[in-house]
Amino acid sequence: MIEVIEIEPGRWRVKRNSSPVARSALPLPYVISDAMPPTEQVDGKFYESKAAFRAVGRALGLTEVGNEKPKSKVRATSQCEVQTARRQALKKAIERYKTGERPRGAADRAE
């Protein structure tokens, strides 16, 4: 049977089993550390700091995978020449249709 609870005078709601809010037993929020095991960079030196490791990589012109910013793509259809060519082709097709010219059907093309 469905159990209903009154949340305020005149307002009722179906009682549902709620799951507890995900909370950690730790008193502080999760912090990502800057420390890492000694790792060799391209310059031959070992680094234990993520910030220093990344700074050397950037200075040498390297791209860290996952941090690169992709360039925005320019659509070919957004170029002015393409738009005007498309408009002219449509205008020409409409004019040809208005003069009575009709495209041949698939059955006519097979002959």
C-alpha positions as CSV (number, residue, x, y, z in Angstrom):
1,M,0.0,0.0,0.0
2,I,1.2,3.5,-0.8
3,E,2.0,5.6,2.3
4,V,1.3,9.3,2.1
5,I,2.8,12.0,4.4
6,E,1.6,15.5,5.0
7,I,4.4,18.0,4.3
8,E,2.4,21.0,5.4
9,P,-1.3,21.6,6.1
10,G,-3.3,20.5,3.1
11,R,-0.3,19.3,1.1
12,W,0.5,15.6,0.8
13,R,3.2,13.7,-0.8
14,V,3.9,10.0,-1.5
15,K,6.6,8.7,1.0
16,R,9.6,7.4,-0.8
17,N,12.7,5.7,0.5
18,S,15.4,8.3,0.0
19,S,19.1,7.4,-0.4
20,P,21.6,9.2,1.9
21,V,23.5,12.1,0.4
22,A,27.0,11.0,-0.6
23,R,29.3,12.5,2.0
24,S,32.9,11.7,2.9
25,A,34.1,11.0,6.4
26,L,36.9,13.5,5.8
27,P,36.4,17.0,7.1
28,L,37.9,18.7,4.0
29,P,37.1,18.6,0.3
30,Y,39.1,16.5,-2.1
31,V,42.3,18.3,-3.2
32,I,44.4,17.2,-6.1
33,S,48.0,17.2,-5.0
34,D,50.9,18.8,-7.0
35,A,53.2,16.0,-6.0
36,M,53.9,13.1,-8.3
37,P,56.5,10.3,-8.5
38,P,59.8,11.5,-10.1
39,T,59.1,11.6,-13.9
40,E,61.6,12.3,-16.6
41,Q,60.7,15.1,-19.0
42,V,62.2,15.5,-22.5
43,D,65.0,17.7,-21.2
44,G,66.4,14.7,-19.3
45,K,65.6,16.0,-15.8
46,F,63.3,14.4,-13.3
47,Y,60.4,16.4,-11.9
48,E,58.3,15.7,-8.8
49,S,56.0,18.7,-9.3
50,K,53.2,18.6,-11.8
51,A,53.3,22.3,-12.3
52,A,57.1,22.3,-13.1
53,F,56.7,19.3,-15.4
54,R,54.0,21.0,-17.4
55,A,55.8,24.4,-17.5
56,V,58.9,22.7,-19.0
57,G,56.8,20.9,-21.5
58,R,55.0,24.1,-22.6
59,A,58.3,25.9,-22.8
60,L,59.6,23.2,-25.2
61,G,56.5,23.5,-27.3
62,L,55.0,20.2,-26.3
63,T,51.2,19.5,-26.1
64,E,49.9,17.7,-23.0
65,V,47.3,15.2,-24.2
66,G,43.9,16.2,-22.9
67,N,44.8,19.8,-22.3
68,E,45.1,21.0,-25.9
69,K,42.5,23.5,-27.1
70,P,41.1,22.5,-30.5
71,K,40.7,25.2,-33.1
72,S,37.1,26.0,-34.0
73,K,36.1,24.6,-37.4
74,V,34.9,26.9,-40.1
75,R,32.0,25.5,-42.0
76,A,32.5,25.5,-45.8
77,T,28.8,26.5,-46.1
78,S,29.3,29.7,-44.0
79,Q,31.7,31.2,-46.6
80,C,30.2,34.1,-48.6
81,E,31.1,32.6,-52.0
82,V,29.4,29.3,-51.2
83,Q,26.3,31.0,-50.0
84,T,26.0,33.1,-53.1
85,A,26.6,30.1,-55.4
86,R,23.9,28.1,-53.6
87,R,21.4,31.0,-53.9
88,Q,22.2,31.4,-57.6
89,A,21.8,27.6,-58.2
90,L,18.4,27.6,-56.4
91,K,17.2,30.7,-58.2
92,K,18.2,29.1,-61.6
93,A,16.4,25.8,-60.7
94,I,13.2,27.7,-59.7
95,E,13.3,29.7,-62.9
96,R,13.7,26.5,-65.0
97,Y,10.8,24.9,-63.1
98,K,8.6,27.9,-63.6
99,T,9.2,27.8,-67.4
100,G,7.9,24.2,-67.4
101,E,11.1,22.2,-67.4
102,R,10.8,19.2,-65.2
103,P,13.6,16.8,-64.2
104,R,13.4,13.4,-65.8
105,G,12.3,10.5,-63.6
106,A,14.4,7.5,-62.8
107,A,12.5,5.4,-65.4
108,D,13.4,7.8,-68.2
109,R,17.1,7.8,-67.2
110,A,17.4,4.1,-67.6
111,E,16.7,4.2,-71.3
